[in-house]
């Protein structure tokens, strides 16, 4: 996996997704969209998604790139002043 393009970023995103599941459980739904797929064209244009990970919560762009867990958690919590309730992520 070390020779795979952007391997470190993919591993870090996987760890962030696991942390989201552990903290928020089923109250947050995580979706991964491949920017090469035109099925997601509306969201790709709406959030200007390119090759880097782009974090969107309840229709609001909260981060581009691979944040630390603390930074992502703070932004998610700040968006609703606490753990999410029935949110789509």
Buried (B, 14 or more C-beta within 10 A) or exposed (E): EEEEEEEEBBBBBEEBEEBBEEBBEEEBEBEEBEBEEEEBEEBBEEBEBEEEBBBBBEEEEBBBEBBEBEEBBEBBBEBEEEBBEEBEB
